[in-house]
Amino acid sequence: MTYSFIQALEFEPGTTYGRLLTAMRSAIRDANTGVGSGPIASLLRKVFSLGLTQEPQLSSSEMFDIYRRPFLL
């Protein structure tokens, strides 16, 4: 999950919460299908040979539009 978070932020700096979740889901899907490249993606495929089963989620004490509010770290 941390790897997909870092990948998402590196790929789309200044992103919104919604785009961050979408990018994380894409990174996990790519790791499951073997699309990702590089040593980390290869390691993830070996470690999780049955596939990654985590799903990125967001919780908040207030409602807001996740596709408009920028993610700030």
Phi and psi restraints in degrees (range 20) as a CNS / XPLOR table:
assign (resid 1 and name C) (resid 2 and name N)
       (resid 2 and name CA) (resid 2 and name C) 1.0 -62.6 20.0 2
assign (resid 2 and name N) (resid 2 and name CA)
       (resid 2 and name C) (resid 3 and name N) 1.0 -40.5 20.0 2
assign (resid 2 and name C) (resid 3 and name N)
       (resid 3 and name CA) (resid 3 and name C) 1.0 -61.1 20.0 2
assign (resid 3 and name N) (resid 3 and name CA)
       (resid 3 and name C) (resid 4 and name N) 1.0 -43.4 20.0 2
assign (resid 3 and name C) (resid 4 and name N)
       (resid 4 and name CA) (resid 4 and name C) 1.0 -67.1 20.0 2
assign (resid 4 and name N) (resid 4 and name CA)
       (resid 4 and name C) (resid 5 and name N) 1.0 -33.3 20.0 2
assign (resid 4 and name C) (resid 5 and name N)
       (resid 5 and name CA) (resid 5 and name C) 1.0 -64.4 20.0 2
assign (resid 5 and name N) (resid 5 and name CA)
       (resid 5 and name C) (resid 6 and name N) 1.0 -47.5 20.0 2
assign (resid 5 and name C) (resid 6 and name N)
       (resid 6 and name CA) (resid 6 and name C) 1.0 -63.8 20.0 2
assign (resid 6 and name N) (resid 6 and name CA)
       (resid 6 and name C) (resid 7 and name N) 1.0 -44.6 20.0 2
assign (resid 6 and name C) (resid 7 and name N)
       (resid 7 and name CA) (resid 7 and name C) 1.0 -58.9 20.0 2
assign (resid 7 and name N) (resid 7 and name CA)
       (resid 7 and name C) (resid 8 and name N) 1.0 -43.2 20.0 2
assign (resid 7 and name C) (resid 8 and name N)
       (resid 8 and name CA) (resid 8 and name C) 1.0 -63.3 20.0 2
assign (resid 8 and name N) (resid 8 and name CA)
       (resid 8 and name C) (resid 9 and name N) 1.0 -42.4 20.0 2
assign (resid 8 and name C) (resid 9 and name N)
       (resid 9 and name CA) (resid 9 and name C) 1.0 -70.3 20.0 2
assign (resid 9 and name N) (resid 9 and name CA)
       (resid 9 and name C) (resid 10 and name N) 1.0 -35.7 20.0 2
assign (resid 9 and name C) (resid 10 and name N)
       (resid 10 and name CA) (resid 10 and name C) 1.0 -69.5 20.0 2
assign (resid 10 and name N) (resid 10 and name CA)
       (resid 10 and name C) (resid 11 and name N) 1.0 -36.6 20.0 2
assign (resid 10 and name C) (resid 11 and name N)
       (resid 11 and name CA) (resid 11 and name C) 1.0 -74.2 20.0 2
assign (resid 11 and name N) (resid 11 and name CA)
       (resid 11 and name C) (resid 12 and name N) 1.0 -36.7 20.0 2
assign (resid 11 and name C) (resid 12 and name N)
       (resid 12 and name CA) (resid 12 and name C) 1.0 -132.9 20.0 2
assign (resid 12 and name N) (resid 12 and name CA)
       (resid 12 and name C) (resid 13 and name N) 1.0 74.8 20.0 2
assign (resid 12 and name C) (resid 13 and name N)
       (resid 13 and name CA) (resid 13 and name C) 1.0 -65.5 20.0 2
assign (resid 13 and name N) (resid 13 and name CA)
       (resid 13 and name C) (resid 14 and name N) 1.0 145.2 20.0 2
assign (resid 13 and name C) (resid 14 and name N)
       (resid 14 and name CA) (resid 14 and name C) 1.0 73.8 20.0 2
assign (resid 14 and name N) (resid 14 and name CA)
       (resid 14 and name C) (resid 15 and name N) 1.0 28.6 20.0 2
assign (resid 14 and name C) (resid 15 and name N)
       (resid 15 and name CA) (resid 15 and name C) 1.0 -83.3 20.0 2
assign (resid 15 and name N) (resid 15 and name CA)
       (resid 15 and name C) (resid 16 and name N) 1.0 171.5 20.0 2
assign (resid 15 and name C) (resid 16 and name N)
       (resid 16 and name CA) (resid 16 and name C) 1.0 -93.7 20.0 2
assign (resid 16 and name N) (resid 16 and name CA)
       (resid 16 and name C) (resid 17 and name N) 1.0 168.7 20.0 2
assign (resid 16 and name C) (resid 17 and name N)
       (resid 17 and name CA) (resid 17 and name C) 1.0 -60.0 20.0 2
assign (resid 17 and name N) (resid 17 and name CA)
       (resid 17 and name C) (resid 18 and name N) 1.0 -42.2 20.0 2
assign (resid 17 and name C) (resid 18 and name N)
       (resid 18 and name CA) (resid 18 and name C) 1.0 -63.8 20.0 2
assign (resid 18 and name N) (resid 18 and name CA)
       (resid 18 and name C) (resid 19 and name N) 1.0 -45.5 20.0 2
assign (resid 18 and name C) (resid 19 and name N)
       (resid 19 and name CA) (resid 19 and name C) 1.0 -66.2 20.0 2
assign (resid 19 and name N) (resid 19 and name CA)
       (resid 19 and name C) (resid 20 and name N) 1.0 -33.7 20.0 2
assign (resid 19 and name C) (resid 20 and name N)
       (resid 20 and name CA) (resid 20 and name C) 1.0 -63.1 20.0 2
assign (resid 20 and name N) (resid 20 and name CA)
       (resid 20 and name C) (resid 21 and name N) 1.0 -46.3 20.0 2
assign (resid 20 and name C) (resid 21 and name N)
       (resid 21 and name CA) (resid 21 and name C) 1.0 -63.1 20.0 2
assign (resid 21 and name N) (resid 21 and name CA)
       (resid 21 and name C) (resid 22 and name N) 1.0 -41.1 20.0 2
assign (resid 21 and name C) (resid 22 and name N)
       (resid 22 and name CA) (resid 22 and name C) 1.0 -63.6 20.0 2
assign (resid 22 and name N) (resid 22 and name CA)
       (resid 22 and name C) (resid 23 and name N) 1.0 -43.9 20.0 2
assign (resid 22 and name C) (resid 23 and name N)
       (resid 23 and name CA) (resid 23 and name C) 1.0 -65.8 20.0 2
assign (resid 23 and name N) (resid 23 and name CA)
       (resid 23 and name C) (resid 24 and name N) 1.0 -37.7 20.0 2
assign (resid 23 and name C) (resid 24 and name N)
       (resid 24 and name CA) (resid 24 and name C) 1.0 -65.0 20.0 2
assign (resid 24 and name N) (resid 24 and name CA)
       (resid 24 and name C) (resid 25 and name N) 1.0 -43.0 20.0 2
assign (resid 24 and name C) (resid 25 and name N)
       (resid 25 and name CA) (resid 25 and name C) 1.0 -62.1 20.0 2
assign (resid 25 and name N) (resid 25 and name CA)
       (resid 25 and name C) (resid 26 and name N) 1.0 -39.2 20.0 2
assign (resid 25 and name C) (resid 26 and name N)
       (resid 26 and name CA) (resid 26 and name C) 1.0 -64.8 20.0 2
assign (resid 26 and name N) (resid 26 and name CA)
       (resid 26 and name C) (resid 27 and name N) 1.0 -41.8 20.0 2
assign (resid 26 and name C) (resid 27 and name N)
       (resid 27 and name CA) (resid 27 and name C) 1.0 -63.2 20.0 2
assign (resid 27 and name N) (resid 27 and name CA)
       (resid 27 and name C) (resid 28 and name N) 1.0 -40.3 20.0 2
assign (resid 27 and name C) (resid 28 and name N)
       (resid 28 and name CA) (resid 28 and name C) 1.0 -67.7 20.0 2
assign (resid 28 and name N) (resid 28 and name CA)
       (resid 28 and name C) (resid 29 and name N) 1.0 -44.0 20.0 2
assign (resid 28 and name C) (resid 29 and name N)
       (resid 29 and name CA) (resid 29 and name C) 1.0 -60.6 20.0 2
assign (resid 29 and name N) (resid 29 and name CA)
       (resid 29 and name C) (resid 30 and name N) 1.0 -43.4 20.0 2
assign (resid 29 and name C) (resid 30 and name N)
       (resid 30 and name CA) (resid 30 and name C) 1.0 -63.3 20.0 2
assign (resid 30 and name N) (resid 30 and name CA)
       (resid 30 and name C) (resid 31 and name N) 1.0 -38.7 20.0 2
assign (resid 30 and name C) (resid 31 and name N)
       (resid 31 and name CA) (resid 31 and name C) 1.0 -65.2 20.0 2
assign (resid 31 and name N) (resid 31 and name CA)
       (resid 31 and name C) (resid 32 and name N) 1.0 -36.1 20.0 2
assign (resid 31 and name C) (resid 32 and name N)
       (resid 32 and name CA) (resid 32 and name C) 1.0 -70.0 20.0 2
assign (resid 32 and name N) (resid 32 and name CA)
       (resid 32 and name C) (resid 33 and name N) 1.0 -34.6 20.0 2
assign (resid 32 and name C) (resid 33 and name N)
       (resid 33 and name CA) (resid 33 and name C) 1.0 -94.0 20.0 2
assign (resid 33 and name N) (resid 33 and name CA)
       (resid 33 and name C) (resid 34 and name N) 1.0 -5.8 20.0 2
assign (resid 33 and name C) (resid 34 and name N)
       (resid 34 and name CA) (resid 34 and name C) 1.0 84.9 20.0 2
assign (resid 34 and name N) (resid 34 and name CA)
       (resid 34 and name C) (resid 35 and name N) 1.0 11.5 20.0 2
assign (resid 34 and name C) (resid 35 and name N)
       (resid 35 and name CA) (resid 35 and name C) 1.0 -72.9 20.0 2
assign (resid 35 and name N) (resid 35 and name CA)
       (resid 35 and name C) (resid 36 and name N) 1.0 -37.2 20.0 2
assign (resid 35 and name C) (resid 36 and name N)
       (resid 36 and name CA) (resid 36 and name C) 1.0 -63.0 20.0 2
assign (resid 36 and name N) (resid 36 and name CA)
       (resid 36 and name C) (resid 37 and name N) 1.0 151.1 20.0 2
assign (resid 36 and name C) (resid 37 and name N)
       (resid 37 and name CA) (resid 37 and name C) 1.0 -124.6 20.0 2
assign (resid 37 and name N) (resid 37 and name CA)
       (resid 37 and name C) (resid 38 and name N) 1.0 168.6 20.0 2
assign (resid 37 and name C) (resid 38 and name N)
       (resid 38 and name CA) (resid 38 and name C) 1.0 101.6 20.0 2
assign (resid 38 and name N) (resid 38 and name CA)
       (resid 38 and name C) (resid 39 and name N) 1.0 168.3 20.0 2
assign (resid 38 and name C) (resid 39 and name N)
       (resid 39 and name CA) (resid 39 and name C) 1.0 -66.7 20.0 2
assign (resid 39 and name N) (resid 39 and name CA)
       (resid 39 and name C) (resid 40 and name N) 1.0 -35.4 20.0 2
assign (resid 39 and name C) (resid 40 and name N)
       (resid 40 and name CA) (resid 40 and name C) 1.0 -68.7 20.0 2
assign (resid 40 and name N) (resid 40 and name CA)
       (resid 40 and name C) (resid 41 and name N) 1.0 -44.7 20.0 2
assign (resid 40 and name C) (resid 41 and name N)
       (resid 41 and name CA) (resid 41 and name C) 1.0 -62.4 20.0 2
assign (resid 41 and name N) (resid 41 and name CA)
       (resid 41 and name C) (resid 42 and name N) 1.0 -39.7 20.0 2
assign (resid 41 and name C) (resid 42 and name N)
       (resid 42 and name CA) (resid 42 and name C) 1.0 -63.7 20.0 2
assign (resid 42 and name N) (resid 42 and name CA)
       (resid 42 and name C) (resid 43 and name N) 1.0 -43.3 20.0 2
assign (resid 42 and name C) (resid 43 and name N)
       (resid 43 and name CA) (resid 43 and name C) 1.0 -62.8 20.0 2
assign (resid 43 and name N) (resid 43 and name CA)
       (resid 43 and name C) (resid 44 and name N) 1.0 -43.3 20.0 2
assign (resid 43 and name C) (resid 44 and name N)
       (resid 44 and name CA) (resid 44 and name C) 1.0 -59.8 20.0 2
assign (resid 44 and name N) (resid 44 and name CA)
       (resid 44 and name C) (resid 45 and name N) 1.0 -41.5 20.0 2
assign (resid 44 and name C) (resid 45 and name N)
       (resid 45 and name CA) (resid 45 and name C) 1.0 -64.8 20.0 2
assign (resid 45 and name N) (resid 45 and name CA)
       (resid 45 and name C) (resid 46 and name N) 1.0 -36.3 20.0 2
assign (resid 45 and name C) (resid 46 and name N)
       (resid 46 and name CA) (resid 46 and name C) 1.0 -70.6 20.0 2
assign (resid 46 and name N) (resid 46 and name CA)
       (resid 46 and name C) (resid 47 and name N) 1.0 -45.2 20.0 2
assign (resid 46 and name C) (resid 47 and name N)
       (resid 47 and name CA) (resid 47 and name C) 1.0 -67.1 20.0 2
assign (resid 47 and name N) (resid 47 and name CA)
       (resid 47 and name C) (resid 48 and name N) 1.0 -41.6 20.0 2
assign (resid 47 and name C) (resid 48 and name N)
       (resid 48 and name CA) (resid 48 and name C) 1.0 -108.4 20.0 2
assign (resid 48 and name N) (resid 48 and name CA)
       (resid 48 and name C) (resid 49 and name N) 1.0 57.6 20.0 2
assign (resid 48 and name C) (resid 49 and name N)
       (resid 49 and name CA) (resid 49 and name C) 1.0 -60.3 20.0 2
assign (resid 49 and name N) (resid 49 and name CA)
       (resid 49 and name C) (resid 50 and name N) 1.0 -21.9 20.0 2
assign (resid 49 and name C) (resid 50 and name N)
       (resid 50 and name CA) (resid 50 and name C) 1.0 -87.5 20.0 2
assign (resid 50 and name N) (resid 50 and name CA)
       (resid 50 and name C) (resid 51 and name N) 1.0 -3.9 20.0 2
assign (resid 50 and name C) (resid 51 and name N)
       (resid 51 and name CA) (resid 51 and name C) 1.0 104.3 20.0 2
assign (resid 51 and name N) (resid 51 and name CA)
       (resid 51 and name C) (resid 52 and name N) 1.0 149.9 20.0 2
assign (resid 51 and name C) (resid 52 and name N)
       (resid 52 and name CA) (resid 52 and name C) 1.0 -79.1 20.0 2
assign (resid 52 and name N) (resid 52 and name CA)
       (resid 52 and name C) (resid 53 and name N) 1.0 131.4 20.0 2
assign (resid 52 and name C) (resid 53 and name N)
       (resid 53 and name CA) (resid 53 and name C) 1.0 -112.1 20.0 2
assign (resid 53 and name N) (resid 53 and name CA)
       (resid 53 and name C) (resid 54 and name N) 1.0 5.8 20.0 2
assign (resid 53 and name C) (resid 54 and name N)
       (resid 54 and name CA) (resid 54 and name C) 1.0 -79.1 20.0 2
assign (resid 54 and name N) (resid 54 and name CA)
       (resid 54 and name C) (resid 55 and name N) 1.0 148.6 20.0 2
assign (resid 54 and name C) (resid 55 and name N)
       (resid 55 and name CA) (resid 55 and name C) 1.0 -126.6 20.0 2
assign (resid 55 and name N) (resid 55 and name CA)
       (resid 55 and name C) (resid 56 and name N) 1.0 117.1 20.0 2
assign (resid 55 and name C) (resid 56 and name N)
       (resid 56 and name CA) (resid 56 and name C) 1.0 -62.5 20.0 2
assign (resid 56 and name N) (resid 56 and name CA)
       (resid 56 and name C) (resid 57 and name N) 1.0 136.0 20.0 2
assign (resid 56 and name C) (resid 57 and name N)
       (resid 57 and name CA) (resid 57 and name C) 1.0 -136.2 20.0 2
assign (resid 57 and name N) (resid 57 and name CA)
       (resid 57 and name C) (resid 58 and name N) 1.0 160.8 20.0 2
assign (resid 57 and name C) (resid 58 and name N)
       (resid 58 and name CA) (resid 58 and name C) 1.0 -131.0 20.0 2
assign (resid 58 and name N) (resid 58 and name CA)
       (resid 58 and name C) (resid 59 and name N) 1.0 136.0 20.0 2
assign (resid 58 and name C) (resid 59 and name N)
       (resid 59 and name CA) (resid 59 and name C) 1.0 -130.2 20.0 2
assign (resid 59 and name N) (resid 59 and name CA)
       (resid 59 and name C) (resid 60 and name N) 1.0 152.2 20.0 2
assign (resid 59 and name C) (resid 60 and name N)
       (resid 60 and name CA) (resid 60 and name C) 1.0 -152.9 20.0 2
assign (resid 60 and name N) (resid 60 and name CA)
       (resid 60 and name C) (resid 61 and name N) 1.0 153.5 20.0 2
assign (resid 60 and name C) (resid 61 and name N)
       (resid 61 and name CA) (resid 61 and name C) 1.0 -81.2 20.0 2
assign (resid 61 and name N) (resid 61 and name CA)
       (resid 61 and name C) (resid 62 and name N) 1.0 -12.4 20.0 2
assign (resid 61 and name C) (resid 62 and name N)
       (resid 62 and name CA) (resid 62 and name C) 1.0 -130.7 20.0 2
assign (resid 62 and name N) (resid 62 and name CA)
       (resid 62 and name C) (resid 63 and name N) 1.0 148.6 20.0 2
assign (resid 62 and name C) (resid 63 and name N)
       (resid 63 and name CA) (resid 63 and name C) 1.0 -77.9 20.0 2
assign (resid 63 and name N) (resid 63 and name CA)
       (resid 63 and name C) (resid 64 and name N) 1.0 141.4 20.0 2
assign (resid 63 and name C) (resid 64 and name N)
       (resid 64 and name CA) (resid 64 and name C) 1.0 -157.5 20.0 2
assign (resid 64 and name N) (resid 64 and name CA)
       (resid 64 and name C) (resid 65 and name N) 1.0 161.4 20.0 2
assign (resid 64 and name C) (resid 65 and name N)
       (resid 65 and name CA) (resid 65 and name C) 1.0 -79.7 20.0 2
assign (resid 65 and name N) (resid 65 and name CA)
       (resid 65 and name C) (resid 66 and name N) 1.0 109.2 20.0 2
assign (resid 65 and name C) (resid 66 and name N)
       (resid 66 and name CA) (resid 66 and name C) 1.0 -68.7 20.0 2
assign (resid 66 and name N) (resid 66 and name CA)
       (resid 66 and name C) (resid 67 and name N) 1.0 -18.2 20.0 2
assign (resid 66 and name C) (resid 67 and name N)
       (resid 67 and name CA) (resid 67 and name C) 1.0 -92.0 20.0 2
assign (resid 67 and name N) (resid 67 and name CA)
       (resid 67 and name C) (resid 68 and name N) 1.0 -1.3 20.0 2
assign (resid 67 and name C) (resid 68 and name N)
       (resid 68 and name CA) (resid 68 and name C) 1.0 -114.1 20.0 2
assign (resid 68 and name N) (resid 68 and name CA)
       (resid 68 and name C) (resid 69 and name N) 1.0 -32.5 20.0 2
assign (resid 68 and name C) (resid 69 and name N)
       (resid 69 and name CA) (resid 69 and name C) 1.0 -80.5 20.0 2
assign (resid 69 and name N) (resid 69 and name CA)
       (resid 69 and name C) (resid 70 and name N) 1.0 124.0 20.0 2
assign (resid 69 and name C) (resid 70 and name N)
       (resid 70 and name CA) (resid 70 and name C) 1.0 -70.1 20.0 2
assign (resid 70 and name N) (resid 70 and name CA)
       (resid 70 and name C) (resid 71 and name N) 1.0 144.9 20.0 2
assign (resid 70 and name C) (resid 71 and name N)
       (resid 71 and name CA) (resid 71 and name C) 1.0 -83.9 20.0 2
assign (resid 71 and name N) (resid 71 and name CA)
       (resid 71 and name C) (resid 72 and name N) 1.0 122.4 20.0 2
assign (resid 71 and name C) (resid 72 and name N)
       (resid 72 and name CA) (resid 72 and name C) 1.0 -118.0 20.0 2
assign (resid 72 and name N) (resid 72 and name CA)
       (resid 72 and name C) (resid 73 and name N) 1.0 129.2 20.0 2
